[in-house]
């Protein structure tokens, strides 16, 4: 019963430490490290713990294989965790950069997304005449009545597999409404013709989108005449004249959304109130920033949950690997540790030395894993299904915050993996330890 309660107590300590550890900001961790370093150098118990640790580290070469289990296992955990979190952050950042507070998107009431919305020509007229809409030099409302269709285009490097890509039909004011979109090669499409401008991200990921190429879409041939960059989710799309796209896909004169440029961000409330109270239309109104933020929430959360779940599963395996390795290391050094205790070393320096050795190995594994992810995935371009069931091209974002998260996971694994072997080394009676080898 005593052993059971003791083990339960250590487990409770480990869980409590993990909870506190996950909540600590970086400066608190640095402060703890400084305090610990001062304890090691200025106190008698600390200097003893440091001496025992140095002896243990000097034997790493003789047990290189078992030590590599800890380092490689933890490096794998950190690499997978940070890579998946970087994927989620990159996707979320790409979608959140789409839109602004001085532009608004209008959809049919209750639709939730562009692909579920239908707005008639009369609806579009009412929206364009609402108060708060900016006008150009000729007094024309700066709006873009848009529709979205999905086409199948092969990916580069895998021509046998078709991928869903968004074809966005845009209105005359699209280049003013979406002011981030700039032509970087070729020219803008000509209204009324079957011409397309392709996003820079789409051109990098999908085949057949080079300037001058022709695509077969909606039973008709379209010519690629320009390439644009926007730094957001629109780079995953192909843009063409809304009327031409509607004709090719038999959409009539309707649109799925209307994007408007407001006179100022403060005009949004007036614009929204005017439309939601107008009996002629039933619409949902939001800023484009708010709309695309909502589109990113679900998928980025799923990616994050998957990343953490896989990380936890791999971390459990790494913990068992660390436990086995450190139990073996303690057993190998049992006489050495018993001798130290016999000549006056108390249990605390022994516990600290084993924990410190394990966490140093974990830190090495965490740094290796973080470095691998940084080198391989920072800025790596990928694509995944977005809210319109089409591919969104984005870049992995391996940020310092994510790397710090990976290092914290590594140290947590090292702490748990070293705690129980450390307690055993301190508790085994000296006479028993001396007889174990």
FILO-103303 format. One record per residue (C-alpha): x, y, z. Coordinates in steps of 0.5 Angstrom, whole numbers, plus 500, padded with zeros to 3 digits. Example, Ala and Ser with C-alpha at 12.3 -4.5 7.8 and 13.67 -1.06 7.14 Angstrom:
{{525,491,516}},
{{527,498,514}},
! end
This chain:
{{500,500,500}},
{{506,505,502}},
{{509,504,495}},
{{502,505,491}},
{{501,511,495}},
{{508,513,494}},
{{507,512,486}},
{{501,516,486}},
{{504,522,489}},
{{509,522,484}},
{{504,521,479}},
{{500,527,482}},
{{507,531,482}},
{{508,530,475}},
{{501,532,472}},
{{501,538,477}},
{{508,540,474}},
{{506,539,467}},
{{500,543,468}},
{{504,549,471}},
{{509,548,465}},
{{504,549,460}},
{{502,555,462}},
{{509,558,464}},
{{511,564,459}},
{{518,564,456}},
{{521,569,461}},
{{518,565,467}},
{{522,559,464}},
{{528,563,463}},
{{527,566,471}},
{{527,558,473}},
{{533,556,469}},
{{537,562,472}},
{{535,560,479}},
{{536,553,478}},
{{543,555,475}},
{{544,559,482}},
{{542,553,486}},
{{547,549,482}},
{{553,553,483}},
{{552,557,490}},
{{549,551,494}},
{{553,545,497}},
{{547,540,495}},
{{547,544,488}},
{{554,543,487}},
{{554,535,489}},
{{548,534,484}},
{{552,538,479}},
{{558,533,480}},
{{554,527,480}},
{{551,530,473}},
{{558,531,470}},
{{560,523,472}},
{{553,521,469}},
{{554,525,462}},
{{562,522,462}},
{{559,515,461}},
{{554,517,455}},
{{559,515,450}},
{{559,508,453}},
{{551,507,452}},
{{551,511,446}},
{{545,507,443}},
{{540,507,449}},
{{542,515,449}},
{{540,516,442}},
{{533,512,443}},
{{531,519,448}},
{{534,524,443}},
{{531,521,437}},
{{525,519,440}},
{{524,526,443}},
{{526,529,436}},
{{521,526,432}},
{{515,528,437}},
{{518,535,436}},
{{518,535,429}},
{{511,532,428}},
{{508,536,433}},
{{511,543,430}},
{{510,541,423}},
{{503,540,424}},
{{502,546,428}},
{{505,550,423}},
{{501,547,418}},
{{495,550,421}},
{{498,556,423}},
{{500,557,416}},
{{493,556,413}},
{{489,560,418}},
{{494,566,417}},
{{493,565,409}},
{{485,566,410}},
{{486,571,416}},
{{490,576,411}},
{{484,575,406}},
{{480,581,407}},
{{480,588,411}},
{{475,592,415}},
{{473,597,410}},
{{470,592,405}},
{{464,588,406}},
{{461,581,403}},
{{454,580,402}},
{{451,573,402}},
{{444,571,402}},
{{441,570,409}},
{{443,564,412}},
{{447,561,407}},
{{454,561,411}},
{{459,561,405}},
{{459,563,398}},
{{458,556,395}},
{{451,556,398}},
{{449,563,396}},
{{445,566,391}},
{{443,573,389}},
{{439,576,384}},
{{440,582,379}},
{{435,586,383}},
{{439,584,390}},
{{445,586,387}},
{{442,593,385}},
{{439,594,392}},
{{446,592,395}},
{{450,597,390}},
{{445,603,392}},
{{446,602,400}},
{{449,607,404}},
{{456,607,406}},
{{459,604,399}},
{{465,608,396}},
{{464,611,389}},
{{469,612,384}},
{{471,618,380}},
{{465,617,375}},
{{460,616,381}},
{{459,608,380}},
{{459,604,386}},
{{466,600,388}},
{{463,593,388}},
{{464,586,385}},
{{458,581,384}},
{{462,575,384}},
{{461,567,383}},
{{465,561,385}},
{{465,555,381}},
{{470,549,382}},
{{474,546,376}},
{{478,540,376}},
{{486,541,374}},
{{492,536,375}},
{{497,538,380}},
{{504,539,378}},
{{508,532,379}},
{{502,528,379}},
{{498,529,372}},
{{494,523,373}},
{{490,526,379}},
{{485,532,378}},
{{485,537,384}},
{{479,542,385}},
{{481,549,384}},
{{476,555,385}},
{{474,559,379}},
{{472,566,381}},
{{468,570,376}},
{{469,577,379}},
{{466,584,377}},
{{469,590,374}},
{{471,593,381}},
{{474,587,383}},
{{481,590,383}},
{{479,596,387}},
{{475,592,392}},
{{481,586,393}},
{{486,592,393}},
{{492,587,395}},
{{491,583,388}},
{{496,586,383}},
{{498,583,376}},
{{506,581,377}},
{{506,578,370}},
{{502,579,363}},
{{495,583,364}},
{{488,583,367}},
{{483,579,363}},
{{478,583,358}},
{{471,583,360}},
{{467,579,356}},
{{472,574,353}},
{{474,567,356}},
{{481,570,359}},
{{483,568,366}},
{{488,571,371}},
{{491,566,375}},
{{494,566,383}},
{{501,566,384}},
{{500,560,389}},
{{495,556,384}},
{{500,557,378}},
{{506,554,383}},
{{501,548,385}},
{{497,546,379}},
{{499,544,372}},
{{497,548,365}},
{{497,555,368}},
{{503,558,365}},
{{502,564,361}},
{{499,563,354}},
{{496,556,356}},
{{489,554,354}},
{{484,551,359}},
{{478,547,358}},
{{473,549,363}},
{{465,549,362}},
{{466,546,355}},
{{470,552,353}},
{{477,554,352}},
{{480,559,356}},
{{486,563,355}},
{{491,564,361}},
{{493,572,360}},
{{496,574,367}},
{{498,572,374}},
{{497,576,380}},
{{499,576,387}},
{{495,578,393}},
{{499,574,399}},
{{492,571,401}},
{{487,566,400}},
{{486,569,393}},
{{492,566,390}},
{{489,559,390}},
{{484,562,385}},
{{483,563,378}},
{{479,570,376}},
{{475,571,370}},
{{470,576,368}},
{{463,574,372}},
{{459,574,366}},
{{463,570,362}},
{{464,565,367}},
{{456,565,369}},
{{455,564,361}},
{{460,558,361}},
{{457,555,367}},
{{450,557,366}},
{{449,561,372}},
{{444,566,369}},
{{445,573,371}},
{{445,571,379}},
{{451,572,383}},
{{453,568,390}},
{{456,574,393}},
{{457,582,393}},
{{464,585,395}},
{{463,592,396}},
{{469,597,398}},
{{466,602,404}},
{{467,609,405}},
{{471,608,411}},
{{471,602,416}},
{{466,606,421}},
{{461,606,415}},
{{460,598,416}},
{{455,599,421}},
{{450,603,417}},
{{451,599,411}},
{{449,593,415}},
{{443,596,418}},
{{441,599,412}},
{{441,592,408}},
{{438,588,414}},
{{432,592,415}},
{{431,593,408}},
{{424,588,406}},
{{427,587,399}},
{{433,583,401}},
{{434,578,406}},
{{442,578,406}},
{{447,576,411}},
{{453,582,412}},
{{460,582,415}},
{{466,585,413}},
{{471,581,409}},
{{476,580,414}},
{{471,577,419}},
{{468,572,414}},
{{475,569,412}},
{{477,569,419}},
{{470,564,420}},
{{472,560,414}},
{{479,559,417}},
{{477,557,424}},
{{474,550,423}},
{{479,547,419}},
{{485,550,423}},
{{482,547,429}},
{{482,540,426}},
{{489,541,424}},
{{491,543,431}},
{{487,538,435}},
{{490,532,430}},
{{497,535,431}},
{{496,535,439}},
{{493,528,439}},
{{499,525,434}},
{{504,529,439}},
{{501,526,445}},
{{501,519,442}},
{{508,520,440}},
{{510,523,447}},
{{508,517,451}},
{{512,513,446}},
{{518,517,448}},
{{517,517,455}},
{{517,510,455}},
{{523,510,451}},
{{526,515,456}},
{{524,511,462}},
{{527,504,460}},
{{533,508,458}},
{{534,512,465}},
{{532,505,469}},
{{538,502,465}},
{{543,507,466}},
{{541,508,474}},
{{542,500,474}},
{{548,500,471}},
{{551,506,475}},
{{547,503,482}},
{{554,501,485}},
{{557,508,483}},
{{550,512,486}},
{{550,507,492}},
{{558,509,494}},
{{556,517,493}},
{{550,516,498}},
{{555,512,503}},
{{560,517,503}},
{{555,523,505}},
{{551,525,498}},
{{544,525,500}},
{{538,523,496}},
{{536,530,493}},
{{543,531,489}},
{{542,524,486}},
{{535,525,484}},
{{537,532,481}},
{{543,529,477}},
{{538,524,474}},
{{533,529,472}},
{{538,534,469}},
{{541,528,465}},
{{535,526,462}},
{{532,533,461}},
{{539,535,457}},
{{538,529,453}},
{{531,531,452}},
{{533,539,450}},
{{538,536,445}},
{{532,532,442}},
{{528,538,442}},
{{533,542,439}},
{{534,537,433}},
{{527,536,432}},
{{526,544,432}},
{{532,545,427}},
{{529,539,422}},
{{522,542,422}},
{{525,549,421}},
{{530,547,415}},
{{525,543,412}},
{{518,546,413}},
{{519,554,414}},
{{516,557,408}},
{{514,550,405}},
{{508,551,400}},
{{502,546,400}},
{{495,546,399}},
{{489,543,402}},
{{481,543,402}},
{{478,550,404}},
{{471,552,405}},
{{469,552,398}},
{{471,544,397}},
{{477,547,393}},
{{484,547,394}},
{{487,553,398}},
{{495,554,397}},
{{498,556,403}},
{{505,556,407}},
{{507,553,413}},
{{509,558,418}},
{{514,555,423}},
{{514,561,428}},
{{519,562,434}},
{{513,561,438}},
{{512,554,435}},
{{519,552,436}},
{{518,554,443}},
{{512,550,444}},
{{516,544,441}},
{{522,545,446}},
{{517,545,452}},
{{514,539,450}},
{{521,536,450}},
{{523,538,457}},
{{516,536,459}},
{{518,529,456}},
{{525,529,459}},
{{522,531,466}},
{{517,525,466}},
{{522,520,463}},
{{527,522,469}},
{{523,523,475}},
{{521,515,476}},
{{528,513,475}},
{{531,518,479}},
{{526,517,485}},
{{528,509,485}},
{{536,511,485}},
{{535,515,491}},
{{531,510,495}},
{{534,504,493}},
{{538,502,500}},
{{545,503,499}},
{{547,495,501}},
{{542,493,496}},
{{545,497,491}},
{{552,495,492}},
{{550,488,491}},
{{546,489,485}},
{{552,488,480}},
! end
